[in-house]
Amino acid sequence: MPGGRIDRVTPRPRALVAFVAVLATSCSAAATAPEAPSPLPRASSTVTSVGDASASPTAQPRSERFDGSIERIDRELRSKIVGRSWHPGCPVPIRDLRAVEISYWNFQGTVRSGPLIVNERVADDVLWVFRRLFQARFPIKRLVLPPRWHPPRPSDYWDPKPTSPTAAFNCRPAVGSTTLSQHSYGWAIDINPLQNPYVRSDGSTLRAIARPYRDRSLHRKGMIHDGDVVVRSFDAIGWGWGGRWQTLKDYMHFSLTGR
């Protein structure tokens, strides 16, 4: 990808603060629409590339080492997201998005890699979190660029395919709402959505196949639980978890604003 690159040390977690309130609701339809946030401090314009500075070259096989980088959106990636997850009218211009390329362990125990598109202001923290998840061997079913959003259809609910795409930026409405999701700002991530479903207050889910995962006493591959490495890592950078919401639960969802 084009752009200057510099080596840098492992980024440290930091909480981003100084919000007035937030324009978009969470993925919850029941949340009250907040006001737009005041501008966050702009990150440095330097594009960075971050490898696994904590691991020695002989500590583990190369294929099992974490590789990560932060890149501007190049022409090829831009062609994949325009008209799909980004379109004119989105609250974040493409120039303010970054591709965080990460290694991850899939459900078969194999190392894969892929990009998470996030706001440039949170890119360092996101990279730090996913390095931690890799080191803990937390399994991620699949990392994807999200498809073009469409209103929910009955066929979506009854779809039997066990897809579980982990993704970040997606300019779309919040679930059950006409206001924008936090994903539209590039500061929210959904992890293993089948294993960590969105559960309404009446117990219903977005997909029938996700119903068994309402039982959070289960400890199946890819599930997230309060106090585990996933929640602790996002806590460390000041992000909120939808699994702690009161009127409904969004176990897949982490966001800078907690919404």
C-alpha positions as protocol buffer text, in pm:
chain_id: "A"
residue {
  index: 1
  type: MET
  ca { x: 0 y: 0 z: 0 }
}
residue {
  index: 2
  type: PRO
  ca { x: 135 y: 352 z: -72 }
}
residue {
  index: 3
  type: GLY
  ca { x: 245 y: 593 z: 196 }
}
residue {
  index: 4
  type: GLY
  ca { x: 545 y: 632 z: 423 }
}
residue {
  index: 5
  type: ARG
  ca { x: 608 y: 368 z: 688 }
}
residue {
  index: 6
  type: ILE
  ca { x: 815 y: 380 z: 1006 }
}
residue {
  index: 7
  type: ASP
  ca { x: 890 y: 115 z: 1264 }
}
residue {
  index: 8
  type: ARG
  ca { x: 757 y: 189 z: 1605 }
}
residue {
  index: 9
  type: VAL
  ca { x: 735 y: 18 z: 1941 }
}
residue {
  index: 10
  type: THR
  ca { x: 430 y: -168 z: 2065 }
}
residue {
  index: 11
  type: PRO
  ca { x: 155 y: 90 z: 2113 }
}
residue {
  index: 12
  type: ARG
  ca { x: 28 y: 131 z: 2466 }
}
residue {
  index: 13
  type: PRO
  ca { x: -345 y: 134 z: 2540 }
}
residue {
  index: 14
  type: ARG
  ca { x: -501 y: 466 z: 2610 }
}
residue {
  index: 15
  type: ALA
  ca { x: -858 y: 575 z: 2672 }
}
residue {
  index: 16
  type: LEU
  ca { x: -993 y: 839 z: 2440 }
}
residue {
  index: 17
  type: VAL
  ca { x: -1193 y: 1100 z: 2625 }
}
residue {
  index: 18
  type: ALA
  ca { x: -1346 y: 1446 z: 2591 }
}
residue {
  index: 19
  type: PHE
  ca { x: -1677 y: 1359 z: 2427 }
}
residue {
  index: 20
  type: VAL
  ca { x: -1975 y: 1595 z: 2459 }
}
residue {
  index: 21
  type: ALA
  ca { x: -2221 y: 1322 z: 2354 }
}
residue {
  index: 22
  type: VAL
  ca { x: -2254 y: 1103 z: 2047 }
}
residue {
  index: 23
  type: LEU
  ca { x: -2469 y: 1152 z: 1737 }
}
residue {
  index: 24
  type: ALA
  ca { x: -2535 y: 787 z: 1674 }
}
residue {
  index: 25
  type: THR
  ca { x: -2704 y: 535 z: 1891 }
}
residue {
  index: 26
  type: SER
  ca { x: -2552 y: 200 z: 1971 }
}
residue {
  index: 27
  type: CYS
  ca { x: -2656 y: -108 z: 1787 }
}
residue {
  index: 28
  type: SER
  ca { x: -2953 y: -100 z: 2029 }
}
residue {
  index: 29
  type: ALA
  ca { x: -3279 y: 26 z: 1891 }
}
residue {
  index: 30
  type: ALA
  ca { x: -3390 y: 124 z: 2241 }
}
residue {
  index: 31
  type: ALA
  ca { x: -3114 y: 378 z: 2305 }
}
residue {
  index: 32
  type: THR
  ca { x: -3194 y: 749 z: 2290 }
}
residue {
  index: 33
  type: ALA
  ca { x: -3016 y: 927 z: 2006 }
}
residue {
  index: 34
  type: PRO
  ca { x: -2728 y: 1134 z: 2156 }
}
residue {
  index: 35
  type: GLU
  ca { x: -2581 y: 1453 z: 2021 }
}
residue {
  index: 36
  type: ALA
  ca { x: -2279 y: 1462 z: 1791 }
}
residue {
  index: 37
  type: PRO
  ca { x: -1941 y: 1425 z: 1969 }
}
residue {
  index: 38
  type: SER
  ca { x: -1696 y: 1711 z: 1984 }
}
residue {
  index: 39
  type: PRO
  ca { x: -1398 y: 1650 z: 1755 }
}
residue {
  index: 40
  type: LEU
  ca { x: -1138 y: 1414 z: 1897 }
}
residue {
  index: 41
  type: PRO
  ca { x: -774 y: 1521 z: 1881 }
}
residue {
  index: 42
  type: ARG
  ca { x: -642 y: 1427 z: 1540 }
}
residue {
  index: 43
  type: ALA
  ca { x: -388 y: 1151 z: 1526 }
}
residue {
  index: 44
  type: SER
  ca { x: -51 y: 1208 z: 1368 }
}
residue {
  index: 45
  type: SER
  ca { x: -59 y: 1205 z: 991 }
}
residue {
  index: 46
  type: THR
  ca { x: 231 y: 958 z: 992 }
}
residue {
  index: 47
  type: VAL
  ca { x: 130 y: 620 z: 858 }
}
residue {
  index: 48
  type: THR
  ca { x: 275 y: 345 z: 1075 }
}
residue {
  index: 49
  type: SER
  ca { x: 365 y: -18 z: 1040 }
}
residue {
  index: 50
  type: VAL
  ca { x: 379 y: -219 z: 1359 }
}
residue {
  index: 51
  type: GLY
  ca { x: 526 y: -567 z: 1384 }
}
residue {
  index: 52
  type: ASP
  ca { x: 557 y: -789 z: 1689 }
}
residue {
  index: 53
  type: ALA
  ca { x: 824 y: -597 z: 1874 }
}
residue {
  index: 54
  type: SER
  ca { x: 776 y: -811 z: 2187 }
}
residue {
  index: 55
  type: ALA
  ca { x: 868 y: -1144 z: 2029 }
}
residue {
  index: 56
  type: SER
  ca { x: 1221 y: -1254 z: 1949 }
}
residue {
  index: 57
  type: PRO
  ca { x: 1284 y: -1405 z: 1603 }
}
residue {
  index: 58
  type: THR
  ca { x: 1350 y: -1746 z: 1761 }
}
residue {
  index: 59
  type: ALA
  ca { x: 1066 y: -1742 z: 2013 }
}
residue {
  index: 60
  type: GLN
  ca { x: 815 y: -1912 z: 1784 }
}
residue {
  index: 61
  type: PRO
  ca { x: 782 y: -2021 z: 1421 }
}
residue {
  index: 62
  type: ARG
  ca { x: 741 y: -1731 z: 1182 }
}
residue {
  index: 63
  type: SER
  ca { x: 395 y: -1855 z: 1082 }
}
residue {
  index: 64
  type: GLU
  ca { x: 283 y: -1823 z: 1445 }
}
residue {
  index: 65
  type: ARG
  ca { x: 412 y: -1472 z: 1502 }
}
residue {
  index: 66
  type: PHE
  ca { x: 183 y: -1172 z: 1512 }
}
residue {
  index: 67
  type: ASP
  ca { x: 217 y: -936 z: 1220 }
}
residue {
  index: 68
  type: GLY
  ca { x: 33 y: -607 z: 1221 }
}
residue {
  index: 69
  type: SER
  ca { x: 35 y: -277 z: 1040 }
}
residue {
  index: 70
  type: ILE
  ca { x: -165 y: 42 z: 999 }
}
residue {
  index: 71
  type: GLU
  ca { x: -205 y: 170 z: 646 }
}
residue {
  index: 72
  type: ARG
  ca { x: -395 y: 437 z: 459 }
}
residue {
  index: 73
  type: ILE
  ca { x: -675 y: 314 z: 234 }
}
residue {
  index: 74
  type: ASP
  ca { x: -508 y: 257 z: -102 }
}
residue {
  index: 75
  type: ARG
  ca { x: -675 y: 253 z: -441 }
}
residue {
  index: 76
  type: GLU
  ca { x: -739 y: -122 z: -441 }
}
residue {
  index: 77
  type: LEU
  ca { x: -899 y: -129 z: -97 }
}
residue {
  index: 78
  type: ARG
  ca { x: -1094 y: 189 z: -172 }
}
residue {
  index: 79
  type: SER
  ca { x: -1252 y: 15 z: -473 }
}
residue {
  index: 80
  type: LYS
  ca { x: -1371 y: -264 z: -240 }
}
residue {
  index: 81
  type: ILE
  ca { x: -1539 y: -44 z: 21 }
}
residue {
  index: 82
  type: VAL
  ca { x: -1691 y: 236 z: -190 }
}
residue {
  index: 83
  type: GLY
  ca { x: -2053 y: 144 z: -257 }
}
residue {
  index: 84
  type: ARG
  ca { x: -2026 y: -138 z: -9 }
}
residue {
  index: 85
  type: SER
  ca { x: -1944 y: -22 z: 345 }
}
residue {
  index: 86
  type: TRP
  ca { x: -1872 y: 342 z: 254 }
}
residue {
  index: 87
  type: HIS
  ca { x: -2080 y: 578 z: 40 }
}
residue {
  index: 88
  type: PRO
  ca { x: -2121 y: 954 z: 0 }
}
residue {
  index: 89
  type: GLY
  ca { x: -2287 y: 1099 z: 308 }
}
residue {
  index: 90
  type: CYS
  ca { x: -2101 y: 879 z: 556 }
}
residue {
  index: 91
  type: PRO
  ca { x: -1982 y: 1078 z: 861 }
}
residue {
  index: 92
  type: VAL
  ca { x: -1616 y: 980 z: 812 }
}
residue {
  index: 93
  type: PRO
  ca { x: -1428 y: 1054 z: 487 }
}
residue {
  index: 94
  type: ILE
  ca { x: -1211 y: 774 z: 350 }
}
residue {
  index: 95
  type: ARG
  ca { x: -900 y: 982 z: 415 }
}
residue {
  index: 96
  type: ASP
  ca { x: -972 y: 949 z: 791 }
}
residue {
  index: 97
  type: LEU
  ca { x: -1002 y: 570 z: 781 }
}
residue {
  index: 98
  type: ARG
  ca { x: -718 y: 324 z: 820 }
}
residue {
  index: 99
  type: ALA
  ca { x: -670 y: -44 z: 737 }
}
residue {
  index: 100
  type: VAL
  ca { x: -538 y: -227 z: 1044 }
}
residue {
  index: 101
  type: GLU
  ca { x: -390 y: -546 z: 902 }
}
residue {
  index: 102
  type: ILE
  ca { x: -370 y: -814 z: 1172 }
}
residue {
  index: 103
  type: SER
  ca { x: -282 y: -1178 z: 1222 }
}
residue {
  index: 104
  type: TYR
  ca { x: -541 y: -1392 z: 1399 }
}
residue {
  index: 105
  type: TRP
  ca { x: -606 y: -1755 z: 1494 }
}
residue {
  index: 106
  type: ASN
  ca { x: -906 y: -1906 z: 1315 }
}
residue {
  index: 107
  type: PHE
  ca { x: -1131 y: -2180 z: 1452 }
}
residue {
  index: 108
  type: GLN
  ca { x: -909 y: -2447 z: 1296 }
}
residue {
  index: 109
  type: GLY
  ca { x: -605 y: -2320 z: 1488 }
}
residue {
  index: 110
  type: THR
  ca { x: -445 y: -2173 z: 1177 }
}
residue {
  index: 111
  type: VAL
  ca { x: -298 y: -1823 z: 1153 }
}
residue {
  index: 112
  type: ARG
  ca { x: -474 y: -1602 z: 902 }
}
residue {
  index: 113
  type: SER
  ca { x: -460 y: -1228 z: 836 }
}
residue {
  index: 114
  type: GLY
  ca { x: -691 y: -957 z: 715 }
}
residue {
  index: 115
  type: PRO
  ca { x: -782 y: -590 z: 749 }
}
residue {
  index: 116
  type: LEU
  ca { x: -1009 y: -417 z: 996 }
}
residue {
  index: 117
  type: ILE
  ca { x: -1116 y: -72 z: 869 }
}
residue {
  index: 118
  type: VAL
  ca { x: -1127 y: 176 z: 1157 }
}
residue {
  index: 119
  type: ASN
  ca { x: -1108 y: 547 z: 1227 }
}
residue {
  index: 120
  type: GLU
  ca { x: -746 y: 668 z: 1223 }
}
residue {
  index: 121
  type: ARG
  ca { x: -789 y: 799 z: 1578 }
}
residue {
  index: 122
  type: VAL
  ca { x: -834 y: 449 z: 1722 }
}
residue {
  index: 123
  type: ALA
  ca { x: -607 y: 249 z: 1490 }
}
residue {
  index: 124
  type: ASP
  ca { x: -314 y: 217 z: 1733 }
}
residue {
  index: 125
  type: ASP
  ca { x: -540 y: 96 z: 2015 }
}
residue {
  index: 126
  type: VAL
  ca { x: -718 y: -155 z: 1791 }
}
residue {
  index: 127
  type: LEU
  ca { x: -384 y: -298 z: 1680 }
}
residue {
  index: 128
  type: TRP
  ca { x: -276 y: -333 z: 2043 }
}
residue {
  index: 129
  type: VAL
  ca { x: -597 y: -520 z: 2133 }
}
residue {
  index: 130
  type: PHE
  ca { x: -569 y: -768 z: 1849 }
}
residue {
  index: 131
  type: ARG
  ca { x: -204 y: -836 z: 1929 }
}
residue {
  index: 132
  type: ARG
  ca { x: -323 y: -935 z: 2278 }
}
residue {
  index: 133
  type: LEU
  ca { x: -594 y: -1160 z: 2136 }
}
residue {
  index: 134
  type: PHE
  ca { x: -342 y: -1326 z: 1908 }
}
residue {
  index: 135
  type: GLN
  ca { x: -98 y: -1387 z: 2192 }
}
residue {
  index: 136
  type: ALA
  ca { x: -382 y: -1542 z: 2395 }
}
residue {
  index: 137
  type: ARG
  ca { x: -482 y: -1752 z: 2091 }
}
residue {
  index: 138
  type: PHE
  ca { x: -838 y: -1628 z: 2111 }
}
residue {
  index: 139
  type: PRO
  ca { x: -1010 y: -1774 z: 1799 }
}
residue {
  index: 140
  type: ILE
  ca { x: -1176 y: -1554 z: 1539 }
}
residue {
  index: 141
  type: LYS
  ca { x: -1396 y: -1735 z: 1290 }
}
residue {
  index: 142
  type: ARG
  ca { x: -1323 y: -1503 z: 1000 }
}
residue {
  index: 143
  type: LEU
  ca { x: -1218 y: -1143 z: 946 }
}
residue {
  index: 144
  type: VAL
  ca { x: -1402 y: -969 z: 661 }
}
residue {
  index: 145
  type: LEU
  ca { x: -1489 y: -644 z: 491 }
}
residue {
  index: 146
  type: PRO
  ca { x: -1862 y: -613 z: 562 }
}
residue {
  index: 147
  type: PRO
  ca { x: -2112 y: -642 z: 275 }
}
residue {
  index: 148
  type: ARG
  ca { x: -2341 y: -365 z: 164 }
}
residue {
  index: 149
  type: TRP
  ca { x: -2611 y: -310 z: 426 }
}
residue {
  index: 150
  type: HIS
  ca { x: -2974 y: -389 z: 349 }
}
residue {
  index: 151
  type: PRO
  ca { x: -3285 y: -390 z: 572 }
}
residue {
  index: 152
  type: PRO
  ca { x: -3332 y: -720 z: 757 }
}
residue {
  index: 153
  type: ARG
  ca { x: -3521 y: -988 z: 563 }
}
residue {
  index: 154
  type: PRO
  ca { x: -3692 y: -1306 z: 685 }
}
residue {
  index: 155
  type: SER
  ca { x: -3439 y: -1507 z: 488 }
}
residue {
  index: 156
  type: ASP
  ca { x: -3160 y: -1353 z: 698 }
}
residue {
  index: 157
  type: TYR
  ca { x: -3320 y: -1479 z: 1018 }
}
residue {
  index: 158
  type: TRP
  ca { x: -3361 y: -1834 z: 890 }
}
residue {
  index: 159
  type: ASP
  ca { x: -3026 y: -1855 z: 711 }
}
residue {
  index: 160
  type: PRO
  ca { x: -2870 y: -2181 z: 842 }
}
residue {
  index: 161
  type: LYS
  ca { x: -2513 y: -2105 z: 735 }
}
residue {
  index: 162
  type: PRO
  ca { x: -2284 y: -2073 z: 1041 }
}
residue {
  index: 163
  type: THR
  ca { x: -2121 y: -1753 z: 917 }
}
residue {
  index: 164
  type: SER
  ca { x: -1961 y: -1538 z: 1186 }
}
residue {
  index: 165
  type: PRO
  ca { x: -1779 y: -1242 z: 1029 }
}
residue {
  index: 166
  type: THR
  ca { x: -1569 y: -1016 z: 1249 }
}
residue {
  index: 167
  type: ALA
  ca { x: -1569 y: -662 z: 1107 }
}
residue {
  index: 168
  type: ALA
  ca { x: -1541 y: -296 z: 1202 }
}
residue {
  index: 169
  type: PHE
  ca { x: -1630 y: 7 z: 986 }
}
residue {
  index: 170
  type: ASN
  ca { x: -1968 y: -14 z: 814 }
}
residue {
  index: 171
  type: CYS
  ca { x: -2170 y: 298 z: 735 }
}
residue {
  index: 172
  type: ARG
  ca { x: -2520 y: 177 z: 819 }
}
residue {
  index: 173
  type: PRO
  ca { x: -2810 y: 234 z: 1059 }
}
residue {
  index: 174
  type: ALA
  ca { x: -2808 y: 87 z: 1406 }
}
residue {
  index: 175
  type: VAL
  ca { x: -3016 y: -228 z: 1452 }
}
residue {
  index: 176
  type: GLY
  ca { x: -3385 y: -140 z: 1451 }
}
residue {
  index: 177
  type: SER
  ca { x: -3315 y: 230 z: 1406 }
}
residue {
  index: 178
  type: THR
  ca { x: -3281 y: 497 z: 1139 }
}
residue {
  index: 179
  type: THR
  ca { x: -2986 y: 666 z: 1311 }
}
residue {
  index: 180
  type: LEU
  ca { x: -2629 y: 570 z: 1235 }
}
residue {
  index: 181
  type: SER
  ca { x: -2451 y: 288 z: 1412 }
}
residue {
  index: 182
  type: GLN
  ca { x: -2122 y: 352 z: 1588 }
}
residue {
  index: 183
  type: HIS
  ca { x: -1970 y: 138 z: 1312 }
}
residue {
  index: 184
  type: SER
  ca { x: -2039 y: 430 z: 1078 }
}
residue {
  index: 185
  type: TYR
  ca { x: -1773 y: 633 z: 1259 }
}
residue {
  index: 186
  type: GLY
  ca { x: -1509 y: 360 z: 1244 }
}
residue {
  index: 187
  type: TRP
  ca { x: -1489 y: 316 z: 1621 }
}
residue {
  index: 188
  type: ALA
  ca { x: -1687 y: -5 z: 1677 }
}
residue {
  index: 189
  type: ILE
  ca { x: -1600 y: -370 z: 1617 }
}
residue {
  index: 190
  type: ASP
  ca { x: -1817 y: -685 z: 1615 }
}
residue {
  index: 191
  type: ILE
  ca { x: -1635 y: -1010 z: 1702 }
}
residue {
  index: 192
  type: ASN
  ca { x: -1770 y: -1357 z: 1616 }
}
residue {
  index: 193
  type: PRO
  ca { x: -2136 y: -1244 z: 1591 }
}
residue {
  index: 194
  type: LEU
  ca { x: -2280 y: -1596 z: 1574 }
}
residue {
  index: 195
  type: GLN
  ca { x: -2112 y: -1703 z: 1898 }
}
residue {
  index: 196
  type: ASN
  ca { x: -2178 y: -1363 z: 2058 }
}
residue {
  index: 197
  type: PRO
  ca { x: -2527 y: -1265 z: 1941 }
}
residue {
  index: 198
  type: TYR
  ca { x: -2740 y: -956 z: 1967 }
}
residue {
  index: 199
  type: VAL
  ca { x: -3016 y: -1052 z: 2214 }
}
residue {
  index: 200
  type: ARG
  ca { x: -3321 y: -832 z: 2258 }
}
residue {
  index: 201
  type: SER
  ca { x: -3492 y: -786 z: 2593 }
}
residue {
  index: 202
  type: ASP
  ca { x: -3753 y: -1048 z: 2495 }
}
residue {
  index: 203
  type: GLY
  ca { x: -3477 y: -1302 z: 2424 }
}
residue {
  index: 204
  type: SER
  ca { x: -3505 y: -1288 z: 2045 }
}
residue {
  index: 205
  type: THR
  ca { x: -3195 y: -1285 z: 1826 }
}
residue {
  index: 206
  type: LEU
  ca { x: -3113 y: -1155 z: 1479 }
}
residue {
  index: 207
  type: ARG
  ca { x: -3062 y: -1510 z: 1349 }
}
residue {
  index: 208
  type: ALA
  ca { x: -3231 y: -1833 z: 1454 }
}
residue {
  index: 209
  type: ILE
  ca { x: -2903 y: -2020 z: 1441 }
}
residue {
  index: 210
  type: ALA
  ca { x: -2765 y: -1793 z: 1716 }
}
residue {
  index: 211
  type: ARG
  ca { x: -3029 y: -1886 z: 1974 }
}
residue {
  index: 212
  type: PRO
  ca { x: -2821 y: -2154 z: 2152 }
}
residue {
  index: 213
  type: TYR
  ca { x: -2556 y: -1892 z: 2226 }
}
residue {
  index: 214
  type: ARG
  ca { x: -2796 y: -1694 z: 2442 }
}
residue {
  index: 215
  type: ASP
  ca { x: -2682 y: -1929 z: 2719 }
}
residue {
  index: 216
  type: ARG
  ca { x: -2371 y: -1746 z: 2834 }
}
residue {
  index: 217
  type: SER
  ca { x: -2281 y: -2021 z: 3079 }
}
residue {
  index: 218
  type: LEU
  ca { x: -2153 y: -2206 z: 2773 }
}
residue {
  index: 219
  type: HIS
  ca { x: -1784 y: -2182 z: 2691 }
}
residue {
  index: 220
  type: ARG
  ca { x: -1770 y: -2267 z: 2325 }
}
residue {
  index: 221
  type: LYS
  ca { x: -1502 y: -2164 z: 2080 }
}
residue {
  index: 222
  type: GLY
  ca { x: -1509 y: -1792 z: 2000 }
}
residue {
  index: 223
  type: MET
  ca { x: -1749 y: -1690 z: 2278 }
}
residue {
  index: 224
  type: ILE
  ca { x: -1677 y: -1375 z: 2480 }
}
residue {
  index: 225
  type: HIS
  ca { x: -1734 y: -1357 z: 2856 }
}
residue {
  index: 226
  type: ASP
  ca { x: -1698 y: -1076 z: 3106 }
}
residue {
  index: 227
  type: GLY
  ca { x: -1346 y: -1076 z: 3248 }
}
residue {
  index: 228
  type: ASP
  ca { x: -1187 y: -1273 z: 2963 }
}
residue {
  index: 229
  type: VAL
  ca { x: -895 y: -1152 z: 2751 }
}
residue {
  index: 230
  type: VAL
  ca { x: -1123 y: -987 z: 2495 }
}
residue {
  index: 231
  type: VAL
  ca { x: -1319 y: -778 z: 2745 }
}
residue {
  index: 232
  type: ARG
  ca { x: -1011 y: -695 z: 2952 }
}
residue {
  index: 233
  type: SER
  ca { x: -823 y: -577 z: 2644 }
}
residue {
  index: 234
  type: PHE
  ca { x: -1101 y: -347 z: 2528 }
}
residue {
  index: 235
  type: ASP
  ca { x: -1145 y: -224 z: 2886 }
}
residue {
  index: 236
  type: ALA
  ca { x: -777 y: -128 z: 2884 }
}
residue {
  index: 237
  type: ILE
  ca { x: -824 y: 109 z: 2590 }
}
residue {
  index: 238
  type: GLY
  ca { x: -1143 y: 257 z: 2734 }
}
residue {
  index: 239
  type: TRP
  ca { x: -1396 y: 90 z: 2502 }
}
residue {
  index: 240
  type: GLY
  ca { x: -1736 y: -33 z: 2618 }
}
residue {
  index: 241
  type: TRP
  ca { x: -1888 y: -379 z: 2567 }
}
residue {
  index: 242
  type: GLY
  ca { x: -2247 y: -447 z: 2458 }
}
residue {
  index: 243
  type: GLY
  ca { x: -2254 y: -752 z: 2684 }
}
residue {
  index: 244
  type: ARG
  ca { x: -2289 y: -514 z: 2977 }
}
residue {
  index: 245
  type: TRP
  ca { x: -2592 y: -328 z: 2844 }
}
residue {
  index: 246
  type: GLN
  ca { x: -2903 y: -342 z: 3061 }
}
residue {
  index: 247
  type: THR
  ca { x: -3213 y: -362 z: 2839 }
}
residue {
  index: 248
  type: LEU
  ca { x: -3057 y: -588 z: 2576 }
}
residue {
  index: 249
  type: LYS
  ca { x: -2724 y: -757 z: 2513 }
}
residue {
  index: 250
  type: ASP
  ca { x: -2494 y: -719 z: 2214 }
}
residue {
  index: 251
  type: TYR
  ca { x: -2223 y: -967 z: 2306 }
}
residue {
  index: 252
  type: MET
  ca { x: -2027 y: -920 z: 1982 }
}
residue {
  index: 253
  type: HIS
  ca { x: -2006 y: -541 z: 2005 }
}
residue {
  index: 254
  type: PHE
  ca { x: -1725 y: -318 z: 2135 }
}
residue {
  index: 255
  type: SER
  ca { x: -1711 y: 58 z: 2080 }
}
residue {
  index: 256
  type: LEU
  ca { x: -1515 y: 364 z: 2178 }
}
residue {
  index: 257
  type: THR
  ca { x: -1829 y: 534 z: 2310 }
}
residue {
  index: 258
  type: GLY
  ca { x: -1979 y: 233 z: 2484 }
}
residue {
  index: 259
  type: ARG
  ca { x: -2282 y: 259 z: 2254 }
}
